[in-house]
């Protein structure tokens, strides 16, 4: 069968046919080692790339874990120094202590205890609250009670003097409170909070050295099985 060669190879064929055969064979049959070299080099480079990516992902994961741990330590430390206890996972009732000179029947300043419900969980939580109008201004109330520890039996009893501002008047109309209606309110995670009550122990309901707490009813129906209670606060001033 005749061999067709380019014009520049035709001159080589006339001068040296054996040389043309050698050239054609070398072009059609590449060296075995040269053929295998790119595959082995490419496989090694890909393997090194995969190892490098795995190391980068591992470093990123460790960095994220360290950052989250540091944020958790900072959050818990801040909560402990402010409230005197660590923050558990989920809903929590916290109590802060302040002072006021505007409490009826109290001479000078006195301690007041204010409560708030906070979601320290990872998911939203829905509670039942009451929206209302107070002298035409929109506001929200939560169903709660103030309790006092009965030391003789180590139980908690409701303080009626302060329940007037909580469960006894929850979502009920009065002279100034109108337009009451129950609504479901969502508390978002990562520290979304609602303030809901206060107590001035020196005014009524407590004795010096006693303990009190706030209990919130999450469904708005005074069901103790679906409630959250704060840590105990201590009364440091005598009743006036």
C-alpha positions in Angstrom: 0.0 0.0 0.0 1.5 3.4 -1.0 2.5 5.7 1.8 1.4 9.3 1.5 3.8 11.7 3.0 4.0 15.5 3.2 6.0 17.4 0.7 8.9 18.1 3.1 9.2 14.3 3.9 9.2 13.4 0.2 12.7 14.8 -0.2 13.8 12.7 2.8 12.2 9.6 1.2 14.2 10.0 -2.0 17.5 10.6 -0.2 17.1 8.1 2.6 14.0 5.8 2.8 15.2 4.1 6.0 15.4 7.5 7.7 11.8 8.3 6.8 10.6 4.9 8.2 12.4 5.7 11.5 10.8 9.2 11.7 7.3 7.8 11.0 7.7 5.0 13.6 8.9 7.4 16.2 5.9 9.7 15.7 3.3 6.9 15.8 4.8 5.0 18.8 5.7 7.4 21.7 8.0 6.2 24.3 6.4 4.1 27.1 7.9 6.0 29.9 7.0 9.3 28.4 3.4 8.0 28.0 3.1 7.0 31.7 4.9 10.0 33.2 2.0 12.6 33.0 -0.5 10.2 34.6 1.7 9.4 37.6 2.6 13.0 38.1 -1.0 14.1 37.8 -2.2 11.5 40.3 0.5 12.6 42.9 -0.4 16.2 42.5 -4.1 15.5 43.0 -3.4 13.4 46.1 -1.3 16.3 47.6 -4.1 18.7 46.7 -6.7 16.6 48.5 -4.5 16.3 51.6 -4.0 20.1 51.6 -7.8 20.6 51.4 -8.4 18.2 54.2 -5.9 20.0 56.4 -7.5 23.4 55.7 -10.9 22.1 56.5 -9.6 20.6 59.8 -7.9 23.9 60.7 -11.1 25.8 59.9 -13.2 23.3 62.0 -10.8 23.6 65.0 -10.8 27.5 64.7 -14.7 27.5 64.6 -14.8 25.2 67.7 -12.4 27.4 69.6 -14.3 30.5 68.7 -17.6 29.0 69.8 -16.1 27.8 73.1 -14.6 31.2 73.7 -18.0 32.9 73.1 -19.7 30.4 75.4 -17.2 31.1 78.2 -17.6 34.8 77.8 -21.4 34.5 77.8 -21.5 32.3 80.8 -19.0 34.4 82.7 -21.0 37.6 82.0 -24.3 35.9 83.1 -22.7 34.5 86.3 -21.3 37.8 87.4 -24.6 39.6 86.6 -27.1 37.0 88.0 -25.0 34.8 90.3 -25.6 31.5 88.3 -24.8 30.0 84.9 -27.3 30.2 82.1 -28.9 26.8 81.2 -29.9 25.8 77.7 -33.5 27.0 76.9 -35.9 29.5 78.7 -34.7 31.1 81.8 -36.2 33.6 84.3 -33.5 36.1 85.5 -33.8 38.6 88.3 -31.9 41.9 88.5 -31.6 44.0 91.6 -31.8 47.8 91.5 -32.7 50.7 93.7 -35.5 53.2 93.6 -36.7 56.2 95.6 -40.2 56.3 94.0 -41.8 53.4 95.9 -45.0 54.4 97.7 -44.6 54.2 101.5 -40.8 53.8 101.4 -38.6 56.5 102.9 -35.5 57.1 100.9 -34.3 54.4 98.5 -35.0 50.7 98.5 -34.2 47.6 96.7 -36.4 46.5 93.8 -36.2 43.1 92.0 -37.1 43.0 88.3 -37.6 39.9 86.3 -37.2 39.0 82.6 -37.8 35.8 80.6 -34.9 35.0 78.2 -34.5 32.3 75.5 -31.0 30.9 75.7 -31.9 28.0 73.5 -31.0 27.3 69.9 -34.6 27.4 68.6 -37.5 29.9 68.8 -40.0 29.3 71.6 -43.6 30.5 71.6 -45.4 31.7 74.8 -48.8 33.1 75.4 -49.0 36.8 76.5 -51.6 39.5 76.6 -51.5 42.7 74.5 -53.5 45.6 75.9 -53.9 49.3 75.9 -52.9 51.2 79.0 -54.3 54.7 78.8 -54.2 54.4 75.0 -50.6 53.1 74.9 -49.9 49.6 73.6 -48.2 47.2 76.1 -47.7 43.5 76.8 -48.1 41.6 80.1 -47.1 38.0 81.0 -48.9 35.7 83.4 -46.7 35.3 86.5 -46.8 35.2 90.3 -44.4 36.2 93.0 -43.7 33.5 95.6 -42.1 33.4 99.0 -40.2 30.5 100.5 -41.9 29.0 103.6 -38.8 27.9 105.6 -40.8 25.6 108.0 -41.9 23.3 105.2 -39.4 24.3 102.5 -42.2 25.1 100.0 -43.1 28.1 98.0 -46.4 30.0 98.5 -47.8 32.8 96.4 -47.4 36.4 97.8 -51.0 37.8 97.3 -49.8 41.4 97.8 -47.7 41.2 94.6 -49.8 38.8 92.6 -52.2 41.7 92.0 -49.7 42.9 89.4 -49.4 39.4 87.9 -51.8 36.5 87.5 -54.8 38.1 89.3 -54.9 41.0 86.8 -53.6 39.0 83.8 -55.4 40.1 80.6 -58.3 41.6 82.6 -59.7 45.0 81.8 -59.7 47.7 84.5 -60.1 51.5 84.7 -57.0 52.2 82.6 -56.4 48.8 81.0 -58.5 48.1 77.9 -58.4 46.2 74.6 -57.0 43.0 76.2 -56.5 40.0 74.0 -54.3 36.9 74.2 -51.6 36.4 71.6 -48.8 33.9 71.0 -45.4 35.6 71.0 -42.2 34.1 69.8 -39.0 34.4 71.7 -36.0 34.1 69.4 -32.9 32.2 70.4 -29.5 33.7 71.4 -30.9 35.9 74.2 -34.2 37.4 73.1 -35.8 38.6 76.4 -39.1 40.0 77.7 -39.3 42.0 81.0 -42.5 41.3 82.9 -42.5 42.2 86.7 -41.0 43.8 89.7 -41.1 43.6 93.5 -40.1 45.9 96.3 -39.9 43.5 99.3 -39.5 46.4 101.9 -42.9 47.7 100.9 -45.0 44.6 101.6 -45.1 40.8 101.5 -41.6 40.0 102.8 -39.5 40.0 105.9 -35.8 40.7 106.1 -33.8 37.5 105.5 -36.6 35.9 103.5 -36.4 34.5 100.0 -38.6 35.1 97.0 -38.9 34.2 93.3 -40.8 34.8 90.1 -42.8 32.1 88.4 -43.9 32.5 84.8 -46.8 30.6 83.2 -45.8 30.0 79.6 -49.3 29.2 78.3 -51.0 32.0 80.1 -53.3 29.6 82.0 -51.6 29.4 85.4 -50.6 25.8 84.8 -47.6 25.1 87.0 -46.5 22.2 84.8 -45.8 24.6 82.0 -43.9 27.3 83.9 -40.5 28.6 84.6 -39.2 29.9 88.0 -36.3 32.2 88.7 -33.5 31.5 91.2 -34.3 32.7 94.7 -33.6 36.3 95.5 -32.8 37.3 99.1 -34.5 40.2 101.0 -31.8 42.4 102.6 -34.0 45.2 103.9 -36.7 45.3 106.6 -40.3 46.0 105.8 -41.2 49.6 106.4 
